[in-house]
Amino acid sequence: RLYQSGLYDTIQVQGLRTEGGVLVVFAGRPRLFIGRTQIFGVNNERLQSQLAGSARLQPGTRYSQRKLDASQVSIEQALTDNGFYEAKVERREQLDAPNSQVNVIYNIQPGKQAKVGNVKVDGTPGMSLDQFRKTSKLKAGQKVNRQTVSRALTRLRKYYDKKQRWAGAVTLETKEYHANTNQLDYSFQAREGPLVKVRVEGAKYSRGAIERLVPIYEEGTVDLDLVNEGAHNLRADLQGKGYFD
């Protein structure tokens, strides 16, 4: 019953002979639980919130060294994602014996935030390197954070969509950090793709209606399934207006 209470990792029972009989001793190693998690050394509230979320140490859950090691790895990765490649993370554990809890304290020295360095583009981007950097807003010397790449890819995707290059695609191939310059170099693979025009013949549809019914606009890409779905949507729309043939 003591073990099933969840408050002990081990339970042993001993019987010690005494003058009056036998003394029964239950000895156990108490189970420890995660208490508070504190992060010091980071002044940016948004970054501190991200790091606290990355720690993934839920108060009241069972304590283990493996869980704390994984937590530290996640915090270090979050710092790297935000451009802090030279960050130092020190962890300290504080035992709260009366409550069977372990408080976890992180002392962080973020160091300098990395900046955007060189950008390389392979493939058929349909634009010059300067225009690629301008469109993606990967300006040299700009500070790196975890949204730098995702925002760049979104801007490039919108650029191709605006040009009706629905089959266009951009992917990040590699990123390389240079400690001597504290810069991050990016390598992309880009494909402009063919110019795609959607034309509906035999029935009058406004451009807005076509964009609503043909899903390549919403999905931002083009393939046979989306074209067939567009045909199905147009047919259903016409039938809904009484044109059953």
N, C-alpha and C positions, 0 to 999 in steps of 0.2 A: 504493500500500500504506500509506503514511503517513496519507493521508486516510481510508482505509477502517478504520484503527485506531480512529476515533472520538475521537481525542485532539486533533484540529485542526479549526478552522472553515474555514481557508483554507490552501492550500499553493501555493507558487510555487517555480520552479527557475530559477537564473541560472547562466550560464557566464562566468567571468571569466578573460581571457587572462593568463597569468603566464609567467615566463621558462622554466619547465619544462614548460609545456603549458596546460591549462585547469583552473581551479578551479571545481568544481561546488558551488553553494550551494543547499540546500533551506531556504527561509524560510517559516514559517507562523505564523498566530495561534493560540495554544493554546486549546482548548475548555475552558470553565470549568463547574464543577459545583456544585450546592448543597451546602454544608457544614452547619454547626450553625445552628440557629435558637434564639435566646435572647430571652426576654421579661422586661423589668424594669419595676418600678413597680406591679405588681399583687400585693397581699398575699394575696388570697383564692385558695386552692389550686384550688378547683373552677373558678373563673373563669379562672385561668391555664391550667388543663388545656383548657378550652373554647377559649380563644384559640389555644393551640398546635395544637389540632385544626383550627381554622378557617384557620390559616396555610397548610396543605396544601403544605408545602415538604418534599418527600421527599429526605433526604440521598442524594447520589450521582446525582440526576437532573440533566439539563442546565440550566444557569443561563441565564436571560433576564430582561430588564427587564420584559417583559410579564407573566411569571410572578410577579415580585415585586410589581408594581403590583396584580395581581389578588389576591395574598395580603393586601396591606394593606387593600384594599377589604373582603375577607372578615372581617378582624379588626375593622375599624371597624363593620361590620354586626353582628358578634357582640356588641360593646360596646353598641350601640344596642338590640339585642334584650334585653339584660340591664339596660336602664334607664339606661345611661351615655351620655346624649345630648350631654353637654358634653366628652366625652373627647378628648384630644389624643394623636395617635400620630405618633411620629418614628421614621424608619427609617434605619439606618446599615449600610453594607456593608463588610465587612472581608475583604480579599484574602489568601488563603493560597496564594501563588504556588507554593511547592514542591510542593503537593498539587493544584494547579489547581482550588482550591475557593474559594467565596465564602461566608463566614459572614454571616448576617443577624441584626442586633440591633435589637429594637424597644424603645424607651423610651416608656412609656405613662403619661399623667396621667389617671386615670379620671374625676376630678371627682366630684360628688355624684350618687348614684343617684336617678333619678326616682321619684315616688310616685304612687299612684292618685289621680286627681282626680274629676271629675264622670263619672257614668254615665247614658247615655240609652238607653231601650228603645222601639223602635217595633214596631207589629204588634199581635198578640193574645197576650201572654205568659201570661195567666191568673193573674197575681199583681201585686201592687203593686211600685213601684220599690224600696221599702225591702226587701220580701221577695226581690226579684230580687238585690239586692246582698248580702243576708244569705245566700241560697242559694249564690250564686257565690263568696262570700267576697271580694268586691271592696270591701274596707273602705277608706274615705278615709284617705289618709296612709300606706297600706301600700307598702313598697318594691316596685318593679317588677322582674321578671326574665323570662327567656325562657319560663317555664312559667306565668306569671300567667294569660294568656288561655286556654291549652289546659286548665289545671286548672279554670278557671271554667266553660268549656263542658262539660267532663266532669261536673262537679257538677250543672249544669242538666239535662243529658241524663239523669242518674240520677234527678233529681227528677221529670221527666216520665214516665220508665219506672215509677217507683214508683206514680205516679198512673194508670198504664195509658193514658197518652197516647203511644202508640207512634208516632204520626205527628207528634209535636211536633218542633220544630227551632229551633235558635238559631245564628245566625251573627254574626260580628264584621263590622260594616260599615266603620267607620273608627276610627282612633285618632289623636289630635292632641296634640302636645307643646307646652307653653307654657313658654318659657324663663324668663319673669319669675317664675313660681311653681314651676318645676321639677316640674310635674305633667303627667300623661298622662290625657287625657279619652278615654272609650270610648263608641262608639255601636253598639248591637246591634239586630238584627232578630230577633224571637221569634214563634213560632207554637205555641200550646199544642196545637192539633189536637184531634180528637174523642176521646171516651172509647172505647177498644177493649176488648171482652170476647171471649174465646175460650171457646166452649162446645162440648163433644163430646156428641152425642146418639146413643143406640142402643148404645153400648158404655161400659163404666165405665173411666175413666182418672183417676188422681190428678192433682193440680195439677202435681206434680213431673214426672210422665210427659208431661203436655201441654207443659210448658215445654221438655222435652228433645226432643220430636218436632216441635213447631211452631217454626220458626226465627225468628219475629218476636222472640222473647225474646232469643235470642242476638245477632241483628243490631241490636236496638234500634230497629227501624222496621217499618212494615207496608206491603206492596204486594201486588198480585195474584200475582206470582211466588212470594213467600214463603208466601202462603196455599195456593197449589197445591202447593208443595213440602211443606207440612205435611200436606195430604191424601194425598200420595204416601207420606210417612213413616208415617202412621197405617195406610194400607192395607198397606204392607210389614210393619209390626209385627204386624198381625192375621194376615196370611198366614203369618208366621213362627211364630205360635202355633197354626197349623192351620186357621184360618178362611179358606179359599181363596175363598169366595163373598162 
